Amino acid sequence: MSIMLSRNGSRIFNLININYVPSRNSRARPWVRKPLGSPTAKSKLFRVPQKPNLPMDETEEIRRLHNIYFTQMKSLRVYFYEQSLKQAESGESAQLKLKQEDEEHARLMEENRLENEKTAKKREERWTVEAEKTRERVISSLVKKEQQEELYKSKLGEFIEMQKSIPIISKENIEKAIEEALVNPVDFNYAIDLEGYVYRGKETSIDKISPENRERLCN
């Protein structure tokens, strides 16, 4: 018998469990266990156990294994429960239930077949509509491309005709063109005053042009 004090100072009596276990030398030695009503040891009174910090991948793996375990156990419980119900039933009731299950299965299979046929029919109709739209889109693209080519050819022909109408200096009329250029020289020089009047030509004099005949950029 051992007398110990609790945290609040009250005296309690605890019985020390002494078990005799054999040792290596075949001698009995006492093994003293902590009494059930004794308080927490002072060395462990304010100790907070540290939670193990596991890596994220290991945590996910443990969670996955737990989910698999719980799912399998639930499946086993449901299976055993159904088996127990089947074993509890016997005679005509069991045969009637089995027949009802077969009829329900056949009905569901037929419903599934009809639904598959309906889905296949809708799929064929959708494919037909999509093929028709694709054909119309291709035809429209080809027509548009042909129109663009025709427009390009038309503009190209107009450009060629316009270029043909522009006088071109050839070997036959090069001497005549040189003579005309010498007789009629073109002066591209011009000057602009502060009022916006333009005086073309390098040798042009302001006094020789009347105010009425002067060219102005903006009014």
C-alpha positions in Angstrom: 0.0 0.0 0.0 1.3 3.4 -0.9 0.0 6.8 0.2 0.3 9.7 -2.4 -0.8 13.3 -2.7 -2.9 14.4 -5.7 -2.7 17.9 -7.4 -5.2 19.5 -5.0 -3.3 18.2 -2.0 -5.9 15.6 -1.0 -4.6 12.2 0.2 -5.6 9.3 -1.9 -4.7 5.6 -1.6 -3.5 3.8 -4.6 -2.6 0.2 -4.8 0.6 -0.5 -6.5 0.3 -3.4 -8.9 3.3 -5.6 -8.5 3.7 -8.4 -11.1 6.5 -10.9 -10.9 8.0 -11.6 -14.3 10.8 -14.1 -14.9 14.2 -12.7 -15.8 17.0 -14.2 -17.8 18.5 -15.8 -14.7 15.1 -17.4 -13.9 14.7 -15.2 -10.8 11.5 -13.4 -10.1 11.8 -9.6 -10.2 9.0 -7.1 -9.4 7.7 -4.8 -12.0 6.1 -1.7 -10.5 3.5 0.1 -12.7 2.4 3.7 -12.1 -0.9 3.8 -10.1 -4.0 4.6 -12.1 -5.0 7.6 -10.0 -1.6 9.2 -9.8 -1.2 12.7 -11.3 0.9 13.6 -14.3 4.6 13.6 -13.7 6.2 17.0 -13.1 8.7 16.4 -16.0 5.8 15.9 -18.4 3.2 18.3 -16.9 3.6 21.1 -19.4 5.0 19.1 -22.3 3.1 19.5 -25.6 3.8 16.6 -28.0 5.0 17.8 -31.3 2.9 16.8 -34.2 5.0 15.1 -36.9 5.5 17.3 -39.9 5.1 15.0 -42.9 5.8 16.0 -46.5 2.9 16.9 -48.7 3.3 13.9 -51.0 3.4 11.5 -48.0 0.3 13.1 -46.5 -1.6 12.7 -49.7 -0.5 9.1 -50.0 -1.7 8.3 -46.4 -5.0 10.0 -47.2 -5.4 8.0 -50.4 -4.6 4.8 -48.6 -7.1 5.7 -45.8 -9.8 6.4 -48.4 -9.2 3.1 -50.2 -9.3 1.3 -46.9 -12.6 2.9 -45.8 -14.1 2.3 -49.3 -13.2 -1.4 -49.2 -14.5 -1.8 -45.7 -17.8 -0.2 -46.6 -18.1 -2.4 -49.7 -17.4 -5.5 -47.5 -20.0 -4.4 -45.0 -22.6 -3.8 -47.7 -21.8 -7.2 -49.3 -22.0 -9.1 -46.1 -25.3 -7.3 -45.3 -26.8 -8.3 -48.6 -25.6 -11.9 -48.2 -27.1 -12.1 -44.8 -30.4 -10.8 -46.2 -30.3 -13.4 -49.0 -29.5 -16.2 -46.5 -32.4 -15.0 -44.3 -34.8 -15.3 -47.1 -35.9 -18.7 -48.3 -38.6 -20.5 -50.2 -41.1 -18.8 -52.5 -40.2 -15.2 -51.3 -36.6 -15.7 -52.3 -37.5 -17.1 -55.7 -40.1 -14.3 -56.3 -37.5 -11.7 -55.4 -34.9 -13.3 -57.7 -37.5 -13.3 -60.5 -38.3 -9.7 -59.9 -34.6 -8.8 -60.1 -34.3 -10.7 -63.4 -37.3 -8.9 -64.8 -36.0 -5.5 -63.6 -32.6 -6.3 -65.2 -34.2 -7.2 -68.5 -36.3 -4.0 -68.4 -33.3 -1.9 -67.8 -31.3 -3.6 -70.6 -34.2 -3.0 -73.0 -34.4 0.7 -71.9 -30.7 1.0 -72.4 -30.9 -0.5 -75.9 -33.7 1.9 -76.9 -31.8 4.9 -75.4 -28.7 3.8 -77.4 -30.7 3.6 -80.6 -32.1 7.1 -80.0 -28.7 8.5 -79.2 -27.3 6.9 -82.4 -30.1 8.4 -84.5 -29.5 11.9 -83.1 -25.8 11.5 -83.7 -26.4 10.5 -87.3 -28.7 13.5 -87.8 -26.1 15.8 -86.2 -23.3 14.5 -88.4 -25.5 15.0 -91.5 -26.2 18.6 -90.6 -22.6 19.2 -89.8 -21.5 17.7 -93.2 -24.1 19.9 -95.0 -22.8 23.0 -93.2 -19.2 22.1 -94.0 -20.1 21.5 -97.7 -21.8 24.9 -97.9 -18.9 26.6 -96.1 -16.4 25.0 -98.6 -18.6 26.0 -101.6 -18.9 29.6 -100.3 -15.2 29.8 -99.7 -14.5 28.6 -103.3 -17.0 31.0 -104.8 -15.4 33.9 -102.8 -12.0 32.9 -103.9 -13.1 32.8 -107.6 -14.7 36.3 -107.2 -11.4 37.6 -105.7 -9.5 36.1 -108.6 -11.8 37.7 -111.1 -11.6 41.0 -109.3 -7.8 40.7 -109.3 -7.7 39.9 -113.0 -10.0 42.8 -113.8 -7.9 45.3 -111.8 -4.7 43.9 -113.3 -6.2 44.4 -116.8 -7.2 48.0 -116.0 -3.7 48.6 -114.6 -2.1 47.2 -117.8 -4.3 49.3 -120.0 -3.5 52.4 -118.0 0.2 51.7 -118.3 -0.2 51.2 -122.0 -1.9 54.6 -122.3 1.1 56.3 -120.7 3.6 57.5 -123.4 6.8 55.5 -123.3 10.1 56.6 -124.7 11.3 53.9 -127.1 14.3 53.6 -129.3 12.4 55.0 -132.3 11.2 58.2 -130.6 14.0 58.9 -128.2 15.6 61.7 -130.3 12.2 63.4 -130.7 11.6 63.2 -126.9 15.1 64.7 -126.3 14.3 67.6 -128.7 11.0 68.3 -127.0 12.6 68.3 -123.6 15.2 70.8 -124.7 12.6 73.0 -126.3 10.2 72.9 -123.4 12.3 72.6 -120.2 10.4 71.9 -117.0 11.6 73.7 -113.8 10.5 71.9 -110.6 11.8 74.6 -108.3 9.4 76.7 -106.4 9.2 79.1 -103.4 6.6 79.9 -100.8 6.3 83.2 -99.0 4.9 83.9 -95.5 1.4 84.4 -96.8 1.2 81.0 -98.5 1.7 82.1 -102.1 3.6 79.7 -104.4 6.1 80.9 -107.0 7.1 78.1 -109.4 10.3 78.2 -111.4 13.8 79.1 -110.4 13.9 82.3 -112.6 10.4 83.5 -111.7 10.1 87.0 -110.4 7.5 88.1 -107.9 7.0 91.4 -109.6 6.1 89.8 -113.0 3.1 87.9 -111.5 0.0 89.9 -110.7 -1.8 89.3 -107.3 -4.8 87.9 -109.2 -2.7 85.2 -110.9 -0.7 84.1 -107.9 -1.2 80.5 -106.7 -1.9 80.0 -103.0 -1.8 76.8 -101.0 -4.7 77.6 -98.8 -7.3 80.3 -98.7 
